[in-house]
C-alpha cells in the first residue's frame, strides 16, 4: 500500500510516493525542472495559471510512475500541500475564470489595510488573529471591486490545493485551517466570519463545504484515475497549506515546536496553544493542521517573500549555467561578512513583517576593487539569513522562544553557507530531516485515511539527518546589526 503526496509549489509541483508500512519514500519527481513562471502584468502583481499546476502535476506523476519502483494501482490515498493564500475562482461548471492571484501578490494591501481599520484593529486581532492584509479574502475583494463581470460568475472560491483536489475528484471542499489562512475564520465564535463576509459583501455560497483537514475530500473520478494510472478507489484524505504541512512533515505539532523552510519564500512556523496575535500583524496566526475547537493548536507564521527567489536571482545574474550546488561552493570561498557587502532581499512584493511595505531588494557597500562573484553570492545568502533573524525577533516579541528549529534537507538548507549563517545569526540550532512537503502530504493522507492511528505512529521512524550548532555568533551579530541599520534606513525613506 502506498500514499501519494502532492506539493503545489510556486516554482514547481513535486510528488512523492510513500510506502505505508515502512513510511519510506519510494520515489519523488517534480515538474517543471526550471522555475515555473510568475506573471506580473503590473508592478507588485503576481499570478499563475491554475491549469498549469494541473498540467505540472500530471507530468510529475507520470515521471514517478515511469520509475517502475511501485504499482500506481496500489496507491490508496492522496494528500495535497499547496502554496498558501492564493485565490482561485471557478464558475458553476468548475471552469477557471481568471489566473490565480498568488501569495506574493500585493494588489490588495490597501483594501486589507482599510478593512483592518474599519472593521477595527482589536476585533480583527481578537477574532481573525490577523489583519486582512493581502490575504485571500482581500484578494477576492479586489476582484469584486475591479473585475465585477468575473466576480458575478464565481460559483466557488478556493486555494491552490483545493483546485487540484477538484480536478482529481470533482469535489470542492475547504477546512478551518484553510479558511483561517484566508482570514475568513472567526476564532472567538468558531465559525466562518460573518463580520468579514458582511464587510466585503461576499455571498456565503462562495465558500465550499467545510471538512476536517484529515478527512475524505473526494474520490478520484474514474476517467481521471484511468488517465493517471491510478485505482478508481483512491481518495483524497488530506489538504493543507505548505507551511502547516511542512510542520506536519517534521512532526512539529505541539506547543513550543518550530519548523523552518527556505524555498522561494522563507518561513519560521511555531506551534502554540494560544490565540496569539501580533499587534501590527507582522507575523500571522492560523489554525494548525491539528487545530480543534476544544484543543487550540495554532501556527504562528513568519513569512519572508524575498528568500530563495533572491538566491535564484543571484544565480540568474551571476551564474546561470551553474547548478545551485556549484553556486553554494563558490559562495563558501568568501569570508563571513562578504567583506562588508550587504544584501537586502525584499524584492518579491510587500513584506508582512515590514508592515506590508514594498522595501525592495538592494546590494550595498560595494567596493569595485575588492568584491567578486563569491562575495555577492555569499552576501545574498547571509542577507536572507539576517531577514530570518529580523523576523524571529518579532516572534520573540510575541512570546515564542525556540530552543531548536527543525528544517527539511531542501532548498537553501542544502547550502552550508546559508545553514551556518542562519544558526549563527539566530543563535538557535537546527535539526535537518530528509523530509519535504510532498512526503508530508503523503503522510497526511495516511493519517486522514485512518491507516495511522495517531501522529506518534505516523512519525515513529522520523529521525534527523544531522544537526547544525551556532558558530561565530559574535561575528554574525556584528554583521546583522549593520544589515539591520541599512534596512531601517530604507524603511524610513519609504
N, C-alpha and C positions, 0 to 999 in steps of 0.2 A: 504494500500500500504506500502511495506517495501523496504529498501535498505540493501544490503549485503556488508559489508566491510571485506576485507581480508588483513591481515598484515603478510607478509612473513618475519619472523624474523630469526635471527641466531640460537636461541635456540628452537624455536617452531613456528608454524603457528597458528595465532589466527583469529577467525571470530566473527563478531558481526552483529546482526540484529537490525536495527533502524526503528521505525515506522515513516513514512514520515510526517504525520500531526503534531504529538506531539514532534517529534525529540527525542523521548525517546528510550533508549536502551532496547530492549525486551529480548535479550538473547546473551550470549557470550560463546564461547568454544574454547579450544586450544588443539593442539596435536603436539608432544608428551608431556606428563606431566613432564618428566625429560628432561634435556638439550639434544637437538639433537647433534649428533657427528659432530665434525670438523676434517677432515682428514688432517694430516700433514706429507706427505711422505718424506719431507726433512725439516730441520730447517728453520723457518720463512715462510714456505708454509702453506696455509690454503685453503681447498677445501670442497665443499659439492656437493652431487649428486642432480641435479635439479629435477629428478624424485621423490626423497624423498619429496621435497617440495609439489609436486602434490599429493602424497600419504597422506602427513600430512594434506593438505587442505581438502581432501575428508573425512578423519577421523574426523576432527574438524567440518566440516559442518554436517556430519552425527550425531554427538553428539548434535549439536544445533537443528537440525531438530527433533531429538528424544525427545526434551523437551516438544513438544506439545504446545508451547506458541504462535505459529504463523503458518500460512499456507505457506509453501515454494513456492507454486504456485503464491502467491501474492507478491513475490519479483520481482520488475520491473527493477532494475538497480544494477550494481555491481561496486564497487570501489576497487582498489588494491594499497596497500602500500608495500614497499619492502626494504630489506637491500640494501644500495647504493653501487655503484662502482664495483659490481660483473661482471663477464664475462661469459655469456652462449653462446655456439656456436652450431648451428644446420645445418644439410645438407638440400638439396632441398626437402627431404621427411619429414622435421621437426623432424628428429631424433637427439638426443643429441650426440655430437661427443666426449666429454670428461667431466669430472667433472667441475663444475663451479669454477673459481678462485675467491674467495670472497674478501670482503672489507679489511680484516686484513692480507691478503697475501702480503708478501714483496719481492717476487722474481723479480719484475720488477722495483725496485727502481733505480738500476744502469742505466737501459735503459731510464727511465724517467728523471733522472738527466742529462744524456748525451743529451737528446733532449732539456732540458731546456737551456743548454749551446749552443748547435749547432744551434737550431732554433733562439736562442737569448733570454736572460732574459727579455729585455724590450718588445720584441714582444709578448712573452708568457704572461707576466703580463698585457699588454695593450689589447691584443686580446682574450686570453683564461682566463685571470684573475687569473691564477694558473700556477704552474709548472706541466708538465705532470705526474711527481711523479710516484706513483704506482697505478694510476687510470686506468680506463677500457682500454683506448687506449694503454697504455704501457703494460698492461697485454696481449692484443691482439698481440702487437709487440713481446712479449716473446714467444707466441705460434708460430708466424710466423718464428722466429729465431730458436726455439728449437724443434718444432713439425711440420715440413713442410708438412708431409703427412696428418696431421689433418687439417692444415691451408688450403691446397688445396681443401678440401672437404667442407669448410664452405660456406653456402649459405647466412646466416644472422647471425649477432651478436645481442645480446640483454642483457638487465639487468634482474634480477630475476623476477620482476613483469611482464615484457613483456613475459617471458616464461609461467607464469601462464595464462596470457591472451591468449596466443597462444594455450595452452592446452584446454582452455574453448571454444575458437571460431575458431581456425584455422587461425586467422589473426595475423600478426606481424606488430607492429607499434611502433613508438617512439615519443618523443616530444623534444622541445628546452630544457626544464628543464632536461630531461634525458640525452640528448647529452652533455649538459654543465657539468654534473657531471662526465662524462667520459672523459672530456677535448677534445671533438670533435667540440665545438661550438665557432665560431668567433664572439665576441660581437661587435666589431667595424664594421664588414661588415654585421652583422646579417644574417649569413649563416653558413652552415657546413664548417669547417675549411679546406680549400684546402691546406693550408700550412702544417698542421699536417698530413693530409691524404697523401700528396706527400712525406713528410719526412719519414714516416714509410712505404710507398709503399703499402697503402691499396687501394683496389678497392672500388669505390663509391657504387657499388651494394651490398656491405656487410651491408650498413646502411638501416634499414627499412624505410617505409613511415613515414613522419613527420606529426603528428597531434597535435592539442592543448591538453593541459593537461585535460581540461574539454570538452570532446568530445566523440563521439562513437568510441570505439576501437575494435569493433566487436560484433556480436550477437552470443550467446552461441549456439553451434551445437546441433541439435535436440537429437542426441544419448547421448551426454554429459548431456543435460538438463534432459533427462529421467533417466539417471543413478543417478543424484544428486537430483532428485525430484523437479526440477525447471520448470518453464514455458518455452516453447521453444521461447517465445518472449523476454526473458530477455537479456539485452545488458550490455556491459562493457562501462562505461561512465567516467571513471577517473582512472589515474595511476600516481603515484608519489613516489619518494624516501621517505624512512621512516622519515627523518628529515624535509624536506619541508612539508610532510603530517602531522607530529606531530605538526608543527607550525600551519597548517591549522586547525587541531582539536582544538587548543587553541585560534583560531581567531587571530593569530599573522600574520598579512597581510600587515601592514602599516609601514612606516619608523619609526624606534625607538623602535618597539615592539620586544620582545625577548622571546624565549622559551628554555627549557632545558629538556633533557632526561638523564636517568642514567640506561640503561639496560646493555647488555653485554659490549657495549661501552658507552661512555658518550659524550654528545653534548650540546654546547650552540649555539643557532642559532638566529641571529639577522637580521631583515629586513632593507634594505637600499634602497634609491632611487639613489644611486651612483654605478658606476662600480669600486668597491673597490678591490685593490689587495695588499696583504702583500708582501713586497719586498723579503722576504725569503720563501713565500708560506707556512708559518706555520699555518695560518688559510686560509680557501678557500672560494671562492665566486662562487655561481652557480645561475642560473635563478630560481627564486621562482615560486611557482605554479601560481601566478597571474602576472608573467612577461609578458610584451608585448613590441614589438619593439618601440611603441610610448609612453610607460609608464614603465620606468625601475623599477622593483621590484626584487632586488637580495637578496639572502640569504647568509649571511656571517657565515660560519660554522666552529666552533672549534670542532674538533673530537679528543677524547682520547680513544685509543683502550683498555687500561687497566683500566676499572672501574668495572662494575658488574661482569666481569669474574674473577677479583681479589677477590671480595667478595665470589663468588662461590667457588673459590679455597680454601679460608679460611674455608668455611663450609665443603668441602670435607675432608680437613685435620684434622679439629678440632671437627666437629660435624655433620658427615654425616647423622646420624639418626635424627637430629633436623630439624625442619622447619625454614624458614627464619625469621618468627615471633619470634621463640624461640632464634635464633641467635641474633636478634636485642635486645631482652630483656636482654640477657647475656651481650652484648656489653654495654648496658646502665648502668650496675652496676660498670663499670670502670669510673675513673675520667677523665675530659677533659685533653687531653695531654697524656693519656695512660701511665702515669708515665715515660715519656721520650722516650717510644718506638716509632719508626718512620717506616712507610711503604712507599716504592716507588713502585707504582703499575704497572709499564710499562713493563709487561711481555707478551704482546699479539701482537707481531710484531712491525715493525718500527712505531715510533710516528711522525706524521706530524709536530706537534707543537715543536718537538725537532729536526727539520731539518732531518726527516726520519732516525734518529738514532735508533739502537736496544740497548736501555739502559738496558732493563731487569728489573725484579722485585726484591726487596730485603726488608729484615726486619733488622733494625739496632738498636744499643744501647740496646741490650737485657741484662737484669740483671736476671740471673738464680735464684736469691734468692727472687726477688720481682714480676716478671711478671708472670701473669697467663693467662688462656684462654681468659678471658674478656678483658684484656689489648690488646691482639693481635687482637681480633675481632673489638674492638673499633679503634685501630690504623689503621687497614685496611680501615675502613670507613672514618676516618679522613684523611688518606693519599690520598684517592680518592677525597675527598673534596678539599684538597690542590692542587691536579692536576687540578681541575676545576679553582681554583683561579689563578694558573700559566697561564693557557690558557686565562682566562678572562683579565688578564693584557696585553696579546698580542692583544686581541681585542680592548682594550682601546688605545693601541698604534696606532691602525688603525681608531680611531675616533668613536668607539661605546662605549657609557657610559650608560649601562642600569640602570634605576631607579627602575625597577620591573622586575622580571623574572617569567614567567608562566611555570608550570610543571603539568604533569598528576599524578594522585594518583596511582603510579605503580612503580615496581622495587625498586631501592634504595630510592626513595622518600616515600616509605612506612615506612622507618626506622626513628624514632625520632632522633637517634644519627646522622645519615647522614644529615637529614634536618637541625639540629642545627649547625653542622659543616659546611655545605655548606653556609648557610646565615652568619654565624659568620666569616668564612674565606674570603668570597667575600664582606661582608658588603652590600649586596643587598637583600631586602626582596623578598620572593617567594609567589606567589598565586598558590594554588594547586586545580586542577579541576578533576572531576570524568570522564575524557575522556582518551582514549588511541588511538593508531594508527589504530586499526580496526574500531573504531567508527568514527574517522576522515575520513577514506577511504569511509565509508558508506555515510557520509555527502557530501564528494566529489562527489560521484555517484549522489546524489540528485541535486547537483549544475550542474553536467555535463549533466544530462538528462533534465534539464530545469524546474524541479519541483520547485526549489527555484529560485527566480528571481535575487537574488544577495547575497553577503556574509552576509549582515546585516540581511536579512530574515533567512538565514540558521543558524545563531548563535544567534538568538534573545533570546533563553532560556538558553544560556550558562552563568553559574554563578560559582564563586569559591566555593569550599567546605570549605576551610579555608585558612588563610594566616600565614606565619611564618616571624617574625621580627628578625633582627640580635640581638644576645645577646653575652655577653662575648667576644666582638670583640677584645679587647686588648690581652686577653689570647690566642685566636686563632691566632692573628697576630704574637705573640712571637713564638708560635709553628710552624707557617707557615714559618717564616724566618729560623728557624732551619732546617726544612724539605727542603727548597729551597737550603740551603747551602750543604746539603747532596747530593741532586740531581745534583747541578752544579759541585761538586767534581767528581761524577760518569761520567758526561758528559766529563769533561776534561781528564779523564783517558781512554776514549774510543778511 
